[in-house]
């Protein structure tokens, strides 16, 4: 939630409860933060997509019997 005080020129931002709860739960699973989970998922996604691309390339270039 964002609170803006125009009289004093103050902007205060507090984390949304859902995001804070998600961060707390993510730290319980293997002790990784949300940022670390993002990197792990991006790496896994890259490996899976590379594997699928290689599989499709081999499947398409094999002579059919």
PDB file of N, CA, C, O and CB in Angstrom:
ATOM      1  N   UNK A   1       0.838  -1.156   0.000  1.00  0.00           N
ATOM      2  CA  UNK A   1       0.000   0.000   0.000  1.00  0.00           C
ATOM      3  C   UNK A   1       0.895   1.235   0.000  1.00  0.00           C
ATOM      4  O   UNK A   1       1.944   1.257   0.645  1.00  0.00           O
ATOM      5  CB  UNK A   1      -0.960  -0.011   1.207  1.00  0.00           C
ATOM      6  N   UNK A   2       0.472   2.249  -0.724  1.00  0.00           N
ATOM      7  CA  UNK A   2       1.235   3.488  -0.805  1.00  0.00           C
ATOM      8  C   UNK A   2       0.442   4.598  -0.126  1.00  0.00           C
ATOM      9  O   UNK A   2      -0.745   4.783  -0.397  1.00  0.00           O
ATOM     10  CB  UNK A   2       1.554   3.856  -2.285  1.00  0.00           C
ATOM     11  N   UNK A   3       1.103   5.325   0.750  1.00  0.00           N
ATOM     12  CA  UNK A   3       0.492   6.449   1.450  1.00  0.00           C
ATOM     13  C   UNK A   3       1.234   7.716   1.034  1.00  0.00           C
ATOM     14  O   UNK A   3       2.452   7.812   1.185  1.00  0.00           O
ATOM     15  CB  UNK A   3       0.535   6.248   3.009  1.00  0.00           C
ATOM     16  N   UNK A   4       0.484   8.692   0.507  1.00  0.00           N
ATOM     17  CA  UNK A   4       1.085   9.943   0.044  1.00  0.00           C
ATOM     18  C   UNK A   4       0.543  11.095   0.884  1.00  0.00           C
ATOM     19  O   UNK A   4      -0.669  11.279   0.997  1.00  0.00           O
ATOM     20  CB  UNK A   4       0.797  10.178  -1.472  1.00  0.00           C
ATOM     21  N   UNK A   5       1.457  11.868   1.471  1.00  0.00           N
ATOM     22  CA  UNK A   5       1.104  13.054   2.248  1.00  0.00           C
ATOM     23  C   UNK A   5       1.559  14.276   1.456  1.00  0.00           C
ATOM     24  O   UNK A   5       2.738  14.629   1.465  1.00  0.00           O
ATOM     25  CB  UNK A   5       1.759  13.024   3.684  1.00  0.00           C
ATOM     26  N   UNK A   6       0.611  14.919   0.770  1.00  0.00           N
ATOM     27  CA  UNK A   6       0.961  16.052  -0.081  1.00  0.00           C
ATOM     28  C   UNK A   6       1.395  17.279   0.722  1.00  0.00           C
ATOM     29  O   UNK A   6       2.170  18.098   0.227  1.00  0.00           O
ATOM     30  CB  UNK A   6      -0.214  16.412  -0.964  1.00  0.00           C
ATOM     31  N   UNK A   7       0.912  17.412   1.938  1.00  0.00           N
ATOM     32  CA  UNK A   7       1.255  18.580   2.756  1.00  0.00           C
ATOM     33  C   UNK A   7       2.720  18.567   3.166  1.00  0.00           C
ATOM     34  O   UNK A   7       3.368  19.614   3.174  1.00  0.00           O
ATOM     35  CB  UNK A   7       0.374  18.634   3.997  1.00  0.00           C
ATOM     36  N   UNK A   8       3.251  17.397   3.506  1.00  0.00           N
ATOM     37  CA  UNK A   8       4.634  17.305   3.970  1.00  0.00           C
ATOM     38  C   UNK A   8       5.577  16.716   2.907  1.00  0.00           C
ATOM     39  O   UNK A   8       6.785  16.630   3.129  1.00  0.00           O
ATOM     40  CB  UNK A   8       4.694  16.460   5.231  1.00  0.00           C
ATOM     41  N   UNK A   9       5.034  16.321   1.780  1.00  0.00           N
ATOM     42  CA  UNK A   9       5.868  15.754   0.722  1.00  0.00           C
ATOM     43  C   UNK A   9       6.444  14.387   1.086  1.00  0.00           C
ATOM     44  O   UNK A   9       7.596  14.087   0.775  1.00  0.00           O
ATOM     45  CB  UNK A   9       6.995  16.703   0.398  1.00  0.00           C
ATOM     46  N   UNK A  10       5.637  13.569   1.743  1.00  0.00           N
ATOM     47  CA  UNK A  10       6.102  12.256   2.188  1.00  0.00           C
ATOM     48  C   UNK A  10       5.364  11.158   1.425  1.00  0.00           C
ATOM     49  O   UNK A  10       4.140  11.185   1.292  1.00  0.00           O
ATOM     50  CB  UNK A  10       5.896  12.089   3.717  1.00  0.00           C
ATOM     51  N   UNK A  11       6.126  10.207   0.935  1.00  0.00           N
ATOM     52  CA  UNK A  11       5.552   9.027   0.307  1.00  0.00           C
ATOM     53  C   UNK A  11       6.034   7.814   1.091  1.00  0.00           C
ATOM     54  O   UNK A  11       7.237   7.599   1.242  1.00  0.00           O
ATOM     55  CB  UNK A  11       5.948   8.927  -1.212  1.00  0.00           C
ATOM     56  N   UNK A  12       5.097   7.033   1.583  1.00  0.00           N
ATOM     57  CA  UNK A  12       5.449   5.828   2.319  1.00  0.00           C
ATOM     58  C   UNK A  12       4.885   4.620   1.586  1.00  0.00           C
ATOM     59  O   UNK A  12       3.715   4.606   1.203  1.00  0.00           O
ATOM     60  CB  UNK A  12       4.921   5.888   3.779  1.00  0.00           C
ATOM     61  N   UNK A  13       5.723   3.606   1.393  1.00  0.00           N
ATOM     62  CA  UNK A  13       5.290   2.380   0.743  1.00  0.00           C
ATOM     63  C   UNK A  13       5.477   1.222   1.706  1.00  0.00           C
ATOM     64  O   UNK A  13       6.538   1.070   2.312  1.00  0.00           O
ATOM     65  CB  UNK A  13       6.069   2.137  -0.574  1.00  0.00           C
ATOM     66  N   UNK A  14       4.453   0.416   1.843  1.00  0.00           N
ATOM     67  CA  UNK A  14       4.539  -0.777   2.677  1.00  0.00           C
ATOM     68  C   UNK A  14       4.278  -1.988   1.792  1.00  0.00           C
ATOM     69  O   UNK A  14       3.473  -1.906   0.864  1.00  0.00           O
ATOM     70  CB  UNK A  14       3.525  -0.717   3.873  1.00  0.00           C
ATOM     71  N   UNK A  15       4.941  -3.107   2.060  1.00  0.00           N
ATOM     72  CA  UNK A  15       4.735  -4.284   1.226  1.00  0.00           C
ATOM     73  C   UNK A  15       3.318  -4.841   1.380  1.00  0.00           C
ATOM     74  O   UNK A  15       2.725  -4.793   2.457  1.00  0.00           O
ATOM     75  CB  UNK A  15       5.760  -5.357   1.574  1.00  0.00           C
ATOM     76  N   UNK A  16       2.813  -5.352   0.309  1.00  0.00           N
ATOM     77  CA  UNK A  16       1.501  -5.981   0.340  1.00  0.00           C
ATOM     78  C   UNK A  16       1.614  -7.259   1.160  1.00  0.00           C
ATOM     79  O   UNK A  16       2.624  -7.959   1.076  1.00  0.00           O
ATOM     80  CB  UNK A  16       0.972  -6.277  -1.106  1.00  0.00           C
ATOM     81  N   UNK A  17       0.604  -7.568   1.941  1.00  0.00           N
ATOM     82  CA  UNK A  17       0.660  -8.721   2.842  1.00  0.00           C
ATOM     83  C   UNK A  17       0.909 -10.014   2.086  1.00  0.00           C
ATOM     84  O   UNK A  17       1.625 -10.884   2.581  1.00  0.00           O
ATOM     85  CB  UNK A  17      -0.628  -8.832   3.638  1.00  0.00           C
ATOM     86  N   UNK A  18       0.337 -10.161   0.903  1.00  0.00           N
ATOM     87  CA  UNK A  18       0.527 -11.381   0.120  1.00  0.00           C
ATOM     88  C   UNK A  18       1.971 -11.560  -0.308  1.00  0.00           C
ATOM     89  O   UNK A  18       2.495 -12.673  -0.277  1.00  0.00           O
ATOM     90  CB  UNK A  18      -0.369 -11.366  -1.100  1.00  0.00           C
ATOM     91  N   UNK A  19       2.615 -10.484  -0.704  1.00  0.00           N
ATOM     92  CA  UNK A  19       4.017 -10.563  -1.119  1.00  0.00           C
ATOM     93  C   UNK A  19       4.919 -10.877   0.065  1.00  0.00           C
ATOM     94  O   UNK A  19       5.873 -11.645  -0.057  1.00  0.00           O
ATOM     95  CB  UNK A  19       4.456  -9.253  -1.779  1.00  0.00           C
ATOM     96  N   UNK A  20       4.612 -10.281   1.207  1.00  0.00           N
ATOM     97  CA  UNK A  20       5.409 -10.548   2.402  1.00  0.00           C
ATOM     98  C   UNK A  20       5.236 -11.994   2.845  1.00  0.00           C
ATOM     99  O   UNK A  20       6.202 -12.641   3.249  1.00  0.00           O
ATOM    100  CB  UNK A  20       5.018  -9.593   3.539  1.00  0.00           C
ATOM    101  N   UNK A  21       4.022 -12.497   2.772  1.00  0.00           N
ATOM    102  CA  UNK A  21       3.768 -13.884   3.152  1.00  0.00           C
ATOM    103  C   UNK A  21       4.445 -14.838   2.181  1.00  0.00           C
ATOM    104  O   UNK A  21       4.999 -15.856   2.594  1.00  0.00           O
ATOM    105  CB  UNK A  21       2.262 -14.163   3.204  1.00  0.00           C
ATOM    106  N   UNK A  22       4.405 -14.516   0.893  1.00  0.00           N
ATOM    107  CA  UNK A  22       5.053 -15.357  -0.109  1.00  0.00           C
ATOM    108  C   UNK A  22       6.554 -15.389   0.120  1.00  0.00           C
ATOM    109  O   UNK A  22       7.180 -16.443  -0.004  1.00  0.00           O
ATOM    110  CB  UNK A  22       4.741 -14.854  -1.526  1.00  0.00           C
ATOM    111  N   UNK A  23       7.131 -14.259   0.450  1.00  0.00           N
ATOM    112  CA  UNK A  23       8.561 -14.216   0.725  1.00  0.00           C
ATOM    113  C   UNK A  23       8.903 -15.066   1.942  1.00  0.00           C
ATOM    114  O   UNK A  23       9.908 -15.777   1.941  1.00  0.00           O
ATOM    115  CB  UNK A  23       9.021 -12.772   0.940  1.00  0.00           C
ATOM    116  N   UNK A  24       8.079 -14.997   2.973  1.00  0.00           N
ATOM    117  CA  UNK A  24       8.334 -15.796   4.181  1.00  0.00           C
ATOM    118  C   UNK A  24       8.238 -17.282   3.884  1.00  0.00           C
ATOM    119  O   UNK A  24       9.055 -18.064   4.370  1.00  0.00           O
ATOM    120  CB  UNK A  24       7.346 -15.424   5.292  1.00  0.00           C
ATOM    121  N   UNK A  25       7.257 -17.679   3.098  1.00  0.00           N
ATOM    122  CA  UNK A  25       7.093 -19.098   2.755  1.00  0.00           C
ATOM    123  C   UNK A  25       8.232 -19.559   1.855  1.00  0.00           C
ATOM    124  O   UNK A  25       8.725 -20.677   2.005  1.00  0.00           O
ATOM    125  CB  UNK A  25       5.732 -19.340   2.062  1.00  0.00           C
ATOM    126  N   UNK A  26       8.654 -18.707   0.918  1.00  0.00           N
ATOM    127  CA  UNK A  26       9.729 -19.113   0.014  1.00  0.00           C
ATOM    128  C   UNK A  26      11.041 -19.330   0.763  1.00  0.00           C
ATOM    129  O   UNK A  26      11.868 -20.144   0.351  1.00  0.00           O
ATOM    130  CB  UNK A  26       9.923 -18.066  -1.079  1.00  0.00           C
ATOM    131  N   UNK A  27      11.229 -18.609   1.853  1.00  0.00           N
ATOM    132  CA  UNK A  27      12.444 -18.807   2.650  1.00  0.00           C
ATOM    133  C   UNK A  27      12.405 -20.121   3.418  1.00  0.00           C
ATOM    134  O   UNK A  27      13.454 -20.661   3.770  1.00  0.00           O
ATOM    135  CB  UNK A  27      12.633 -17.647   3.622  1.00  0.00           C
ATOM    136  N   UNK A  28      11.221 -20.638   3.681  1.00  0.00           N
ATOM    137  CA  UNK A  28      11.104 -21.919   4.374  1.00  0.00           C
ATOM    138  C   UNK A  28      11.472 -23.091   3.465  1.00  0.00           C
ATOM    139  O   UNK A  28      11.981 -24.107   3.939  1.00  0.00           O
ATOM    140  CB  UNK A  28       9.685 -22.099   4.904  1.00  0.00           C
ATOM    141  N   UNK A  29      11.220 -22.956   2.169  1.00  0.00           N
ATOM    142  CA  UNK A  29      11.500 -24.029   1.214  1.00  0.00           C
ATOM    143  C   UNK A  29      12.921 -23.840   0.695  1.00  0.00           C
ATOM    144  O   UNK A  29      13.184 -22.936  -0.098  1.00  0.00           O
ATOM    145  CB  UNK A  29      10.460 -24.033   0.032  1.00  0.00           C
ATOM    146  N   UNK A  30      13.817 -24.679   1.138  1.00  0.00           N
ATOM    147  CA  UNK A  30      15.227 -24.669   0.750  1.00  0.00           C
ATOM    148  C   UNK A  30      15.944 -23.373   1.113  1.00  0.00           C
ATOM    149  O   UNK A  30      17.080 -23.171   0.682  1.00  0.00           O
ATOM    150  CB  UNK A  30      15.344 -24.903  -0.728  1.00  0.00           C
ATOM    151  N   UNK A  31      15.332 -22.502   1.879  1.00  0.00           N
ATOM    152  CA  UNK A  31      15.983 -21.294   2.367  1.00  0.00           C
ATOM    153  C   UNK A  31      16.366 -20.281   1.309  1.00  0.00           C
ATOM    154  O   UNK A  31      17.308 -19.514   1.508  1.00  0.00           O
ATOM    155  CB  UNK A  31      17.179 -21.666   3.102  1.00  0.00           C
ATOM    156  N   UNK A  32      15.658 -20.258   0.188  1.00  0.00           N
ATOM    157  CA  UNK A  32      15.986 -19.311  -0.881  1.00  0.00           C
ATOM    158  C   UNK A  32      14.978 -18.171  -0.902  1.00  0.00           C
ATOM    159  O   UNK A  32      13.801 -18.362  -0.595  1.00  0.00           O
ATOM    160  CB  UNK A  32      16.018 -20.022  -2.251  1.00  0.00           C
ATOM    161  N   UNK A  33      15.448 -16.987  -1.266  1.00  0.00           N
ATOM    162  CA  UNK A  33      14.572 -15.825  -1.372  1.00  0.00           C
ATOM    163  C   UNK A  33      13.831 -15.865  -2.705  1.00  0.00           C
ATOM    164  O   UNK A  33      14.093 -16.724  -3.547  1.00  0.00           O
ATOM    165  CB  UNK A  33      15.380 -14.506  -1.233  1.00  0.00           C
ATOM    166  N   UNK A  34      12.903 -14.926  -2.887  1.00  0.00           N
ATOM    167  CA  UNK A  34      12.159 -14.872  -4.146  1.00  0.00           C
ATOM    168  C   UNK A  34      13.084 -14.619  -5.334  1.00  0.00           C
ATOM    169  O   UNK A  34      12.887 -15.192  -6.406  1.00  0.00           O
ATOM    170  CB  UNK A  34      11.089 -13.785  -4.080  1.00  0.00           C
ATOM    171  N   UNK A  35      14.089 -13.764  -5.150  1.00  0.00           N
ATOM    172  CA  UNK A  35      15.031 -13.504  -6.237  1.00  0.00           C
ATOM    173  C   UNK A  35      15.781 -14.762  -6.628  1.00  0.00           C
ATOM    174  O   UNK A  35      15.974 -15.025  -7.815  1.00  0.00           O
ATOM    175  CB  UNK A  35      16.018 -12.414  -5.838  1.00  0.00           C
ATOM    176  N   UNK A  36      16.205 -15.540  -5.649  1.00  0.00           N
ATOM    177  CA  UNK A  36      16.929 -16.774  -5.948  1.00  0.00           C
ATOM    178  C   UNK A  36      16.024 -17.787  -6.632  1.00  0.00           C
ATOM    179  O   UNK A  36      16.459 -18.503  -7.534  1.00  0.00           O
ATOM    180  CB  UNK A  36      17.514 -17.372  -4.669  1.00  0.00           C
ATOM    181  N   UNK A  37      14.760 -17.851  -6.204  1.00  0.00           N
ATOM    182  CA  UNK A  37      13.825 -18.755  -6.874  1.00  0.00           C
ATOM    183  C   UNK A  37      13.628 -18.338  -8.329  1.00  0.00           C
ATOM    184  O   UNK A  37      13.499 -19.195  -9.204  1.00  0.00           O
ATOM    185  CB  UNK A  37      12.472 -18.779  -6.137  1.00  0.00           C
ATOM    186  N   UNK A  38      13.604 -17.037  -8.596  1.00  0.00           N
ATOM    187  CA  UNK A  38      13.465 -16.572  -9.971  1.00  0.00           C
ATOM    188  C   UNK A  38      14.634 -17.053 -10.821  1.00  0.00           C
ATOM    189  O   UNK A  38      14.430 -17.533 -11.935  1.00  0.00           O
ATOM    190  CB  UNK A  38      13.368 -15.042 -10.015  1.00  0.00           C
ATOM    191  N   UNK A  39      15.861 -16.930 -10.307  1.00  0.00           N
ATOM    192  CA  UNK A  39      17.027 -17.374 -11.057  1.00  0.00           C
ATOM    193  C   UNK A  39      16.999 -18.874 -11.287  1.00  0.00           C
ATOM    194  O   UNK A  39      17.313 -19.336 -12.384  1.00  0.00           O
ATOM    195  CB  UNK A  39      18.301 -16.983 -10.332  1.00  0.00           C
ATOM    196  N   UNK A  40      16.630 -19.637 -10.275  1.00  0.00           N
ATOM    197  CA  UNK A  40      16.559 -21.099 -10.420  1.00  0.00           C
ATOM    198  C   UNK A  40      15.521 -21.469 -11.472  1.00  0.00           C
ATOM    199  O   UNK A  40      15.780 -22.321 -12.323  1.00  0.00           O
ATOM    200  CB  UNK A  40      16.214 -21.773  -9.064  1.00  0.00           C
ATOM    201  N   UNK A  41      14.356 -20.844 -11.425  1.00  0.00           N
ATOM    202  CA  UNK A  41      13.319 -21.173 -12.406  1.00  0.00           C
ATOM    203  C   UNK A  41      13.728 -20.753 -13.816  1.00  0.00           C
ATOM    204  O   UNK A  41      13.405 -21.452 -14.776  1.00  0.00           O
ATOM    205  CB  UNK A  41      11.999 -20.502 -12.025  1.00  0.00           C
ATOM    206  N   UNK A  42      14.428 -19.633 -13.964  1.00  0.00           N
ATOM    207  CA  UNK A  42      14.890 -19.207 -15.287  1.00  0.00           C
ATOM    208  C   UNK A  42      15.924 -20.191 -15.843  1.00  0.00           C
ATOM    209  O   UNK A  42      15.909 -20.491 -17.037  1.00  0.00           O
ATOM    210  CB  UNK A  42      15.489 -17.786 -15.216  1.00  0.00           C
ATOM    211  N   UNK A  43      16.805 -20.685 -15.001  1.00  0.00           N
ATOM    212  CA  UNK A  43      17.805 -21.659 -15.437  1.00  0.00           C
ATOM    213  C   UNK A  43      17.138 -22.970 -15.837  1.00  0.00           C
ATOM    214  O   UNK A  43      17.466 -23.543 -16.876  1.00  0.00           O
ATOM    215  CB  UNK A  43      18.840 -21.905 -14.327  1.00  0.00           C
ATOM    216  N   UNK A  44      16.202 -23.448 -15.014  1.00  0.00           N
ATOM    217  CA  UNK A  44      15.493 -24.685 -15.351  1.00  0.00           C
ATOM    218  C   UNK A  44      14.702 -24.538 -16.645  1.00  0.00           C
ATOM    219  O   UNK A  44      14.693 -25.449 -17.474  1.00  0.00           O
ATOM    220  CB  UNK A  44      14.556 -25.087 -14.212  1.00  0.00           C
ATOM    221  N   UNK A  45      14.042 -23.404 -16.824  1.00  0.00           N
ATOM    222  CA  UNK A  45      13.291 -23.147 -18.048  1.00  0.00           C
ATOM    223  C   UNK A  45      14.214 -23.177 -19.261  1.00  0.00           C
ATOM    224  O   UNK A  45      13.859 -23.736 -20.299  1.00  0.00           O
ATOM    225  CB  UNK A  45      12.569 -21.795 -17.961  1.00  0.00           C
ATOM    226  N   UNK A  46      15.392 -22.581 -19.135  1.00  0.00           N
ATOM    227  CA  UNK A  46      16.355 -22.574 -20.236  1.00  0.00           C
ATOM    228  C   UNK A  46      16.782 -23.990 -20.597  1.00  0.00           C
ATOM    229  O   UNK A  46      16.848 -24.335 -21.777  1.00  0.00           O
ATOM    230  CB  UNK A  46      17.580 -21.734 -19.869  1.00  0.00           C
ATOM    231  N   UNK A  47      17.073 -24.816 -19.588  1.00  0.00           N
ATOM    232  CA  UNK A  47      17.476 -26.198 -19.859  1.00  0.00           C
ATOM    233  C   UNK A  47      16.356 -26.992 -20.517  1.00  0.00           C
ATOM    234  O   UNK A  47      16.605 -27.744 -21.459  1.00  0.00           O
ATOM    235  CB  UNK A  47      17.906 -26.885 -18.569  1.00  0.00           C
ATOM    236  N   UNK A  48      15.148 -26.837 -20.043  1.00  0.00           N
ATOM    237  CA  UNK A  48      14.018 -27.578 -20.615  1.00  0.00           C
ATOM    238  C   UNK A  48      13.775 -27.159 -22.053  1.00  0.00           C
ATOM    239  O   UNK A  48      13.581 -28.015 -22.916  1.00  0.00           O
ATOM    240  CB  UNK A  48      12.747 -27.360 -19.781  1.00  0.00           C
ATOM    241  N   UNK A  49      13.782 -25.861 -22.332  1.00  0.00           N
ATOM    242  CA  UNK A  49      13.544 -25.389 -23.697  1.00  0.00           C
ATOM    243  C   UNK A  49      14.669 -25.816 -24.643  1.00  0.00           C
ATOM    244  O   UNK A  49      14.413 -26.140 -25.803  1.00  0.00           O
ATOM    245  CB  UNK A  49      13.402 -23.864 -23.709  1.00  0.00           C
ATOM    246  N   UNK A  50      15.907 -25.818 -24.154  1.00  0.00           N
ATOM    247  CA  UNK A  50      17.031 -26.288 -24.976  1.00  0.00           C
ATOM    248  C   UNK A  50      16.877 -27.766 -25.272  1.00  0.00           C
ATOM    249  O   UNK A  50      17.089 -28.198 -26.405  1.00  0.00           O
ATOM    250  CB  UNK A  50      18.381 -26.022 -24.273  1.00  0.00           C
ATOM    251  N   UNK A  51      16.508 -28.550 -24.263  1.00  0.00           N
ATOM    252  CA  UNK A  51      16.290 -29.981 -24.468  1.00  0.00           C
ATOM    253  C   UNK A  51      15.184 -30.252 -25.468  1.00  0.00           C
ATOM    254  O   UNK A  51      15.321 -31.131 -26.318  1.00  0.00           O
ATOM    255  CB  UNK A  51      15.964 -30.653 -23.157  1.00  0.00           C
ATOM    256  N   UNK A  52      14.089 -29.511 -25.380  1.00  0.00           N
ATOM    257  CA  UNK A  52      12.997 -29.685 -26.342  1.00  0.00           C
ATOM    258  C   UNK A  52      13.416 -29.306 -27.754  1.00  0.00           C
ATOM    259  O   UNK A  52      13.036 -29.976 -28.714  1.00  0.00           O
ATOM    260  CB  UNK A  52      11.794 -28.856 -25.927  1.00  0.00           C
ATOM    261  N   UNK A  53      14.190 -28.245 -27.888  1.00  0.00           N
ATOM    262  CA  UNK A  53      14.652 -27.829 -29.216  1.00  0.00           C
ATOM    263  C   UNK A  53      15.568 -28.884 -29.828  1.00  0.00           C
ATOM    264  O   UNK A  53      15.468 -29.180 -31.019  1.00  0.00           O
ATOM    265  CB  UNK A  53      15.382 -26.479 -29.133  1.00  0.00           C
ATOM    266  N   UNK A  54      16.453 -29.446 -29.026  1.00  0.00           N
ATOM    267  CA  UNK A  54      17.347 -30.496 -29.526  1.00  0.00           C
ATOM    268  C   UNK A  54      16.537 -31.725 -29.904  1.00  0.00           C
ATOM    269  O   UNK A  54      16.780 -32.322 -30.953  1.00  0.00           O
ATOM    270  CB  UNK A  54      18.418 -30.860 -28.470  1.00  0.00           C
ATOM    271  N   UNK A  55      15.583 -32.113 -29.073  1.00  0.00           N
ATOM    272  CA  UNK A  55      14.745 -33.277 -29.363  1.00  0.00           C
ATOM    273  C   UNK A  55      13.971 -33.092 -30.667  1.00  0.00           C
ATOM    274  O   UNK A  55      13.921 -34.004 -31.492  1.00  0.00           O
ATOM    275  CB  UNK A  55      13.771 -33.531 -28.207  1.00  0.00           C
ATOM    276  N   UNK A  56      13.371 -31.919 -30.858  1.00  0.00           N
ATOM    277  CA  UNK A  56      12.616 -31.664 -32.089  1.00  0.00           C
ATOM    278  C   UNK A  56      13.527 -31.663 -33.307  1.00  0.00           C
ATOM    279  O   UNK A  56      13.140 -32.158 -34.366  1.00  0.00           O
ATOM    280  CB  UNK A  56      11.876 -30.330 -31.994  1.00  0.00           C
ATOM    281  N   UNK A  57      14.730 -31.115 -33.174  1.00  0.00           N
ATOM    282  CA  UNK A  57      15.665 -31.076 -34.301  1.00  0.00           C
ATOM    283  C   UNK A  57      16.091 -32.487 -34.683  1.00  0.00           C
ATOM    284  O   UNK A  57      16.182 -32.805 -35.869  1.00  0.00           O
ATOM    285  CB  UNK A  57      16.900 -30.218 -33.958  1.00  0.00           C
ATOM    286  N   UNK A  58      16.353 -33.331 -33.699  1.00  0.00           N
ATOM    287  CA  UNK A  58      16.746 -34.713 -33.989  1.00  0.00           C
ATOM    288  C   UNK A  58      15.578 -35.472 -34.596  1.00  0.00           C
ATOM    289  O   UNK A  58      15.760 -36.235 -35.544  1.00  0.00           O
ATOM    290  CB  UNK A  58      17.241 -35.424 -32.710  1.00  0.00           C
ATOM    291  N   UNK A  59      14.391 -35.271 -34.065  1.00  0.00           N
ATOM    292  CA  UNK A  59      13.216 -35.974 -34.561  1.00  0.00           C
ATOM    293  C   UNK A  59      12.900 -35.591 -36.000  1.00  0.00           C
ATOM    294  O   UNK A  59      12.535 -36.453 -36.800  1.00  0.00           O
ATOM    295  CB  UNK A  59      12.018 -35.686 -33.673  1.00  0.00           C
ATOM    296  N   UNK A  60      13.036 -34.302 -36.344  1.00  0.00           N
ATOM    297  CA  UNK A  60      12.724 -33.851 -37.700  1.00  0.00           C
ATOM    298  C   UNK A  60      13.779 -34.287 -38.717  1.00  0.00           C
ATOM    299  O   UNK A  60      13.448 -34.503 -39.883  1.00  0.00           O
ATOM    300  CB  UNK A  60      12.588 -32.339 -37.723  1.00  0.00           C
ATOM    301  N   UNK A  61      15.037 -34.422 -38.304  1.00  0.00           N
ATOM    302  CA  UNK A  61      16.102 -34.746 -39.246  1.00  0.00           C
ATOM    303  C   UNK A  61      16.367 -36.237 -39.377  1.00  0.00           C
ATOM    304  O   UNK A  61      17.193 -36.644 -40.193  1.00  0.00           O
ATOM    305  CB  UNK A  61      17.356 -34.061 -38.834  1.00  0.00           C
ATOM    306  N   UNK A  62      15.684 -37.055 -38.593  1.00  0.00           N
ATOM    307  CA  UNK A  62      15.853 -38.491 -38.743  1.00  0.00           C
ATOM    308  C   UNK A  62      15.124 -38.987 -39.991  1.00  0.00           C
ATOM    309  O   UNK A  62      13.973 -38.617 -40.224  1.00  0.00           O
ATOM    310  CB  UNK A  62      15.342 -39.225 -37.495  1.00  0.00           C
ATOM    311  N   UNK A  63      15.791 -39.830 -40.798  1.00  0.00           N
ATOM    312  CA  UNK A  63      15.075 -40.372 -41.963  1.00  0.00           C
ATOM    313  C   UNK A  63      13.991 -41.341 -41.483  1.00  0.00           C
ATOM    314  O   UNK A  63      14.211 -42.158 -40.589  1.00  0.00           O
ATOM    315  CB  UNK A  63      16.063 -41.093 -42.945  1.00  0.00           C
ATOM    316  N   UNK A  64      12.843 -41.227 -42.091  1.00  0.00           N
ATOM    317  CA  UNK A  64      11.706 -42.086 -41.703  1.00  0.00           C
ATOM    318  C   UNK A  64      11.818 -43.413 -42.436  1.00  0.00           C
ATOM    319  O   UNK A  64      12.180 -43.473 -43.611  1.00  0.00           O
ATOM    320  CB  UNK A  64      10.333 -41.396 -42.021  1.00  0.00           C
ATOM    321  N   UNK A  65      11.504 -44.451 -41.721  1.00  0.00           N
ATOM    322  CA  UNK A  65      11.613 -45.778 -42.333  1.00  0.00           C
ATOM    323  C   UNK A  65      10.275 -46.328 -42.696  1.00  0.00           C
ATOM    324  O   UNK A  65      10.185 -47.437 -43.222  1.00  0.00           O
ATOM    325  CB  UNK A  65      12.314 -46.735 -41.415  1.00  0.00           C
TER     326      UNK A  65
END
